[in-house]
Amino acid sequence: MPAALDESPGLFMLVAGAFSVEANALTLAQDLAAKGFDSEVFEQDGGLHIVTYATHIEEASARAHLTQLRTQSVSANAWLKPWKVIR
């Protein structure tokens, strides 16, 4: 069955970094927001804090945005992380 038909949608996160210390994640997220990114911090199981440049609901738009991010020096190391939303 295609992912689009899955009952529990996911997010596709364009990741800037991952930190075990929440304060470090929040500092990076604030820095990215000041640079115009739609940055958020997501906590994973186990306590790792993921800092994003942006999130997308559709994988195709996330991959297109990732290609664009990788052309900029500030976000050249961005990577895509799918994350299942649990309801």
HELIX and SHEET records of a PDB file:
HELIX    1   1 ALA A    3  LEU A    5  5                                   3    
HELIX    2   2 GLU A   22  ALA A   34  1                                  13    
HELIX    3   3 GLU A   59  LEU A   69  1                                  11    
HELIX    4   4 SER A   73  SER A   75  5                                   3    
SHEET    1   A 4 VAL A  41  GLU A  43  0                                        
SHEET    2   A 4 HIS A  49  HIS A  56 -1                                        
SHEET    3   A 4 GLY A  10  PHE A  19 -1                                        
SHEET    4   A 4 TRP A  79  LYS A  84 -1                                        
END                                                                             
